[in-house]
Structure formats: C-alpha cells, structure tokens
Amino acid sequence: MGKMTAVILVGGPGTRLQPLTDDRPKSLVPVRNRPMMAYMIAYLKRFGIEDIVLTLNYLPDSIKQVFGDGSRYGVRVVYCLEKEPLGTAGAVKNTEEYLDGTFIVLNGDVFTDLDLADLLAFHRERRAAATISLTWVDDPSAFGVVETDDSRRVKRFIEKPPRAEATSHWINAGIYILEPEVLGHIPAGQHYMFEKGLFPGILERGLPVYGYPYRGYWLDMGTPEKYFAVNMDLLGPDGVKYDPGAVIDSKAAVKAPALIDGGCRIGRGARINGPVIMGRDCHVEAGASIENAILWDSVSVGAGASLSHCIVASGTKVPAKAELKDLIMTATRNAPFHGGR
C-alpha cells in the first residue's frame, strides 16, 4: 500500500459497554485475552501500515501504558489528546500535524477483514477526495444510510430512515480513505462529526465522495452483546487451547471450544462447557460449572457455583454455590446481559 498514516478513533468511555468500561477505556477491553486495540494495530500492520495516531480523551494514560510508542507491536504510535470530546471529524482535525498525504481513518471498535489495499485502489481509481466503506444490513433504520449511483459515487446521506422507506441497505462501516484537502473543511477545536457534518458538507461542495461496498465480516463492538459475539467468533468452533501455565485437575472436564490463559487453576470436578474464554490467573474451585462465558483476569469462582451466559470482569469473586445466568459482573456492580448480536 505504500507509506500511509492511520488515525484510529479510540473514542470515549463506551457508555453502552458499562459496567465493563467503568475503570478502563473500551480499547483496553480484552478480546480473546488481548486488548481490543491490539487487534486493530495488527490488522493495520498486515497491510503495511505502521504509522498510527490514536485519538484519546478517556483514561488516556492507561492506553499509553499499554501501547507506548508502538515498538512492541512493530509499529510507530503517537497520541493526540482531546481536552474535550471533539467528535469523529474534530478528533481527526486534531491530528492534522501528522497527516501529509492520503490517510486512513478507522473507528476503534470495529472488527472486520475488509481488504484495505483494495479499498485504497478503489479510492485512487476514482480520484476520490473521500471514500467511505459500506456494509449491508437487513434493517437500516438504526443507522445512517449511504445512497450511491451506479459508479458508487455518493448521492446523499439519509439518517435512520424508516425501514419501509429506506432506499438503500448500505450503511457507513466506519473505515475511510481521505485526502488531506478534506481537513480544510473541518473547523479546528470544535466538536464536528463525519456523518452529519463533514461528509454531507463536502458532498454539497461537489467534492468526489465514493462508497466502497463490502459484504465480508464486520462487527461494531458497541454493546455487551456484540462484544460477546466478537469473542466467540474469534474463539472459533473447535479445540481447547490452554497456556502451559494453567493447572487443570485430572477430574475436571473441559469441553471445546475453550481458551484458558496462564496461571488459571481449575479444581476437582469442575466443568467448563465451551464456548468459554478465561483470562490469566482465574481460579475455578471444586465442583463449579461455567458455560458460554467470558472471564477476564483474576476471576475466582467459588466451589459449586454455576455461571451461564455471563461476562465477568477482572478481580470479581463469585461466591460458592451461587447460580448466576445472563449477567455482566464486575467487582463492584452487576448488570443484565441479554445476549444475541
């Protein structure tokens, strides 16, 4: 793809993921036992993109501590802090000093296998000022719909149309290729959005804006249900994978699919019925049962307890003999978990 800078919109506290984000930014929520942002960085690196700007406004120091200058991940990371939330386009304007050519913008909570090289080729072939990745949804009424002509040039944006009246099922997928000229259309130091400000504005001014349709894997990790779905998708359907540092009693039963990290201890007679993901240093006492669940680091499950369809945050202690189902659990408070995508 050649040298290109990527801006990742890290976002705010992720209110729809609370209580999981009460004490950490959404970008550090573990997905298959790795920080979510690590997947985004690895995704960019696969396409040769090694210069990355992260926009920060919620618990920024915790993100810097994990990713540093990016060298651990084989990339170069710089940070742009927002004293007040600037919106999606405003946050990119805030990174302008690092952008001197065609650049890519990604929402930091999207998981996809979209081919960025093909997206860039599409953008260049059409000499676009802005190219917006599009994904198909059955019901576009909760999204911003993007209407294009036969050449994929954007004609208009329609915000949350009634399902029966929608003229398109293609919605904004949160990955953009942009030319530096578009930055001149974003006011500095102000809250400004791509969806309602920049894109409609440059369209009205006649700049070439195109939509790139994509039908592969795409999931916005914006709710606990979608967070759960991403984890299960990445876990896959088969196999039990466990770190050599995990200790599993010979009388315990572990049924695939399952991922068990280092330092975990699973006691006598315990039952792990996949899909289950367990972070580091989790302790499952004798006779406990866990199924269809995600446990973060240092979770303890008391003897004889039962967990089903739960997300359990780091440091949570599940009492012995507790029977818990359809819950998000943290060390300080719990919330219902409704499941589904």
C-alpha positions in Angstrom: 0.0 0.0 0.0 3.0 2.3 0.4 3.6 4.6 3.3 0.3 5.7 4.9 -0.8 7.0 8.2 -3.8 5.6 10.0 -5.9 7.5 12.6 -7.8 5.3 15.0 -10.7 7.0 16.7 -10.4 5.5 20.2 -13.5 7.2 21.4 -14.9 7.9 24.9 -15.9 5.8 27.8 -18.1 3.4 25.8 -21.2 4.1 27.8 -23.1 1.2 26.1 -20.4 -1.2 27.4 -20.8 -0.2 31.0 -20.2 -1.5 33.6 -17.3 -3.2 31.7 -15.8 0.2 30.9 -16.2 1.8 34.4 -12.5 1.6 35.0 -10.9 1.2 31.6 -11.3 2.6 28.1 -13.1 0.4 25.6 -9.9 0.0 23.6 -8.4 -2.0 26.5 -11.4 -4.3 27.0 -10.0 -7.8 26.4 -11.0 -9.7 23.3 -9.8 -13.3 23.3 -7.5 -12.3 26.2 -5.8 -9.4 24.3 -6.6 -5.7 24.4 -9.1 -4.8 21.7 -6.8 -2.2 20.2 -4.1 -4.8 19.7 -6.2 -6.4 17.1 -6.7 -3.1 15.2 -3.0 -2.5 15.3 -2.2 -6.0 14.0 -4.9 -5.5 11.3 -3.2 -2.3 10.0 0.3 -3.9 10.2 -0.9 -6.7 7.9 -1.4 -4.1 5.2 2.0 -2.5 5.8 0.6 0.5 7.8 3.0 1.2 10.6 2.4 4.9 11.4 -0.6 5.1 13.7 -2.2 8.0 15.5 -4.5 7.3 18.4 -7.1 9.9 19.4 -7.6 9.9 23.2 -10.0 11.5 25.6 -11.0 8.9 28.3 -8.3 7.5 30.7 -5.5 8.3 28.2 -2.7 7.3 30.4 -3.9 3.7 30.7 -3.8 3.4 26.9 -0.3 4.9 26.7 1.0 2.5 29.3 -0.2 -0.5 27.3 0.9 0.6 23.8 3.7 3.0 24.5 5.5 4.1 21.3 4.2 1.0 19.4 7.6 -0.7 19.1 6.3 -3.7 21.0 3.8 -4.2 18.2 6.2 -3.4 15.3 4.6 0.0 14.6 5.0 3.7 15.5 2.3 5.1 17.7 1.7 8.7 18.6 -1.2 10.2 20.6 -3.4 13.2 20.2 -5.3 14.1 23.4 -8.7 15.9 23.3 -9.3 18.0 26.4 -13.0 17.9 25.5 -14.6 15.4 23.1 -14.2 16.8 19.5 -16.4 14.3 17.7 -15.3 11.9 14.9 -14.1 14.5 12.4 -13.0 17.0 15.0 -10.7 14.3 16.5 -9.1 13.8 13.1 -8.6 17.5 12.6 -6.7 17.4 15.9 -4.2 15.0 14.4 -3.6 17.2 11.3 0.1 17.8 12.1 0.8 14.1 11.4 -1.1 13.9 8.1 0.7 15.0 5.0 -0.7 12.6 2.4 -3.6 10.2 1.7 -4.6 8.7 5.1 -7.0 6.2 6.6 -9.4 6.7 9.5 -10.9 3.8 11.4 -13.4 3.6 14.3 -11.5 1.8 17.0 -14.4 -0.6 17.9 -14.9 -2.2 14.5 -13.8 -5.7 13.8 -13.5 -6.6 10.1 -11.5 -8.4 7.5 -12.0 -5.7 4.8 -9.1 -5.6 2.4 -7.5 -2.2 2.9 -5.3 -2.5 -0.2 -8.4 -3.0 -2.3 -10.2 -0.1 -0.6 -7.2 2.2 -1.4 -7.1 1.0 -5.0 -10.8 1.8 -5.3 -10.2 5.3 -3.9 -7.3 6.1 -6.2 -9.0 4.7 -9.3 -11.9 7.1 -8.8 -9.7 10.0 -7.7 -11.9 10.5 -4.7 -11.5 13.1 -2.0 -13.2 10.7 0.4 -14.1 7.0 0.2 -16.4 5.5 2.8 -16.5 1.8 3.4 -20.1 0.5 3.4 -21.6 -2.6 4.9 -25.0 -4.2 4.2 -27.6 -4.5 7.0 -31.1 -6.0 6.8 -32.6 -3.2 8.8 -31.0 0.2 8.1 -33.5 2.1 10.3 -31.0 2.4 13.2 -28.1 3.6 11.0 -27.0 6.3 8.6 -27.7 5.1 5.1 -25.4 6.0 2.2 -27.1 6.2 -1.2 -24.8 5.8 -4.3 -25.2 5.8 -8.0 -24.1 3.0 -10.4 -20.5 4.2 -10.3 -20.6 4.1 -6.4 -20.4 7.9 -6.2 -22.3 9.0 -3.1 -25.5 10.9 -3.9 -26.8 11.5 -0.4 -26.8 10.5 3.2 -30.0 9.5 5.0 -30.1 9.4 8.7 -32.1 6.5 10.3 -34.8 6.1 7.6 -37.9 4.1 8.5 -37.3 0.5 7.3 -40.1 0.6 4.7 -38.8 3.9 3.3 -35.1 3.1 3.1 -33.7 3.5 -0.4 -30.5 1.6 0.4 -29.3 -1.0 2.9 -25.7 0.1 2.7 -24.5 1.9 5.9 -21.3 3.6 6.9 -18.9 0.9 8.1 -16.5 3.3 9.9 -13.4 3.0 7.7 -12.4 5.9 5.4 -9.7 6.8 3.0 -9.3 10.6 2.9 -7.2 13.2 1.0 -5.6 16.0 3.1 -7.8 18.6 1.3 -10.8 17.4 3.3 -9.1 18.6 6.6 -9.7 22.2 5.4 -13.4 21.6 5.7 -13.3 20.7 9.4 -13.4 23.5 11.9 -10.5 23.5 14.3 -11.1 23.0 18.0 -14.8 22.3 17.6 -17.0 19.3 18.0 -17.6 18.1 14.5 -18.8 14.8 13.1 -18.1 12.9 9.9 -21.6 11.6 9.5 -23.6 14.8 10.0 -21.0 17.5 9.2 -18.0 16.7 7.0 -19.4 14.2 4.6 -22.6 15.9 3.7 -20.7 19.2 3.6 -18.1 18.2 1.1 -20.7 16.4 -1.0 -22.6 19.7 -1.2 -19.4 21.4 -2.3 -19.0 19.0 -5.2 -16.0 17.0 -3.9 -15.9 13.4 -5.2 -17.1 11.2 -2.4 -17.5 7.4 -3.1 -18.9 4.4 -1.2 -17.0 1.1 -1.2 -19.4 -1.8 -0.7 -18.2 -4.7 1.5 -20.0 -7.9 2.4 -17.4 -9.7 4.5 -17.0 -9.8 8.3 -17.9 -6.6 10.1 -19.0 -6.1 13.7 -19.2 -2.9 15.7 -18.3 -3.8 19.3 -20.6 -1.2 20.7 -22.7 -3.3 23.1 -22.0 -6.2 25.5 -23.9 -8.5 23.2 -21.7 -7.6 20.2 -18.6 -7.7 22.5 -19.6 -11.3 23.4 -20.2 -12.1 19.7 -16.7 -10.9 18.6 -15.1 -13.0 21.3 -17.0 -16.1 20.2 -16.3 -15.5 16.5 -12.6 -15.2 17.2 -12.6 -18.2 19.5 -13.8 -20.5 16.7 -15.9 -23.6 17.0 -13.2 -26.2 17.9 -10.5 -27.1 20.2 -9.3 -26.4 23.8 -6.4 -24.1 23.9 -4.6 -23.5 27.2 -1.4 -22.0 28.4 1.2 -24.4 29.7 1.0 -22.5 33.0 -2.6 -23.4 33.6 -3.3 -26.2 36.1 -6.4 -28.4 35.3 -7.3 -31.1 37.8 -7.4 -34.6 36.3 -11.0 -34.9 37.5 -12.1 -31.6 35.9 -13.9 -31.7 32.5 -13.2 -29.1 29.8 -15.4 -29.2 26.7 -14.4 -27.3 23.5 -14.3 -24.6 22.4 -12.3 -23.1 25.2 -9.3 -20.8 25.7 -7.6 -20.9 29.1 -4.8 -18.5 29.9 -1.7 -18.8 32.1 -2.0 -19.1 35.9 -5.5 -20.5 35.8 -6.4 -23.2 38.2 -9.4 -25.5 37.6 -10.4 -27.6 40.6 -11.5 -31.2 41.0 -14.9 -32.0 39.4 -15.2 -28.5 37.9 -16.9 -28.4 34.5 -16.0 -26.0 31.7 -18.5 -26.2 28.9 -17.5 -24.2 25.9 -17.6 -21.7 24.4 -15.6 -20.3 27.4 -12.7 -17.8 27.5 -10.7 -17.4 30.7 -8.1 -14.7 31.3 -4.9 -15.0 33.4 -4.9 -16.3 37.0 -8.6 -17.3 37.1 -9.4 -19.8 39.9 -12.3 -22.2 39.5 -12.9 -24.2 42.7 -14.1 -27.8 43.0 -17.5 -28.7 41.5 -18.1 -25.3 39.9 -19.7 -25.1 36.4 -19.0 -22.5 33.7 -20.6 -22.4 30.3 -21.0 -19.9 27.5 -19.0 -17.3 29.4 -16.0 -14.8 29.2 -13.9 -14.4 32.3 -11.3 -11.7 32.5 -8.1 -11.8 34.6 -8.0 -12.9 38.2 -11.6 -14.0 38.5 -12.4 -16.5 41.3 -15.4 -18.9 41.1 -16.3 -20.5 44.4 -16.9 -24.2 44.9 -20.1 -25.5 43.5 -21.0 -22.1 41.8 -22.7 -22.1 38.4 -22.1 -19.5 35.7 -24.1 -19.5 32.4 -24.0 -16.8 29.7 -22.0 -14.3 31.7 -19.2 -11.8 31.2 -17.1 -11.5 34.4 -14.7 -8.6 34.7 -11.2 -8.7 36.3 -11.0 -9.3 40.1 -14.6 -10.4 40.5 -15.2 -13.1 43.2 -18.2 -15.4 42.6 -19.4 -16.8 45.9 -19.6 -20.6 46.4 -22.8 -22.2 45.3 -24.0 -19.1 43.5 -26.2 -19.7 40.5 -25.8 -16.9 38.0 -27.1 -16.5 34.5 -27.3 -13.7 31.9 -25.2 -11.3 33.8 -22.4 -8.8 33.3 -20.4 -9.0 36.6 -17.7 -6.7 37.9 -16.0 -6.4 41.3 -18.4 -3.6 42.3 -21.7 -4.0 40.4 -23.6 -6.2 38.0 -25.9 -5.6 35.1 -28.2 -7.8 33.0 -26.9 -9.4 29.8 -29.4 -10.0 27.1 -27.3 -12.0 24.6 -27.7 -12.1 20.9 -25.9 -9.9 18.4 
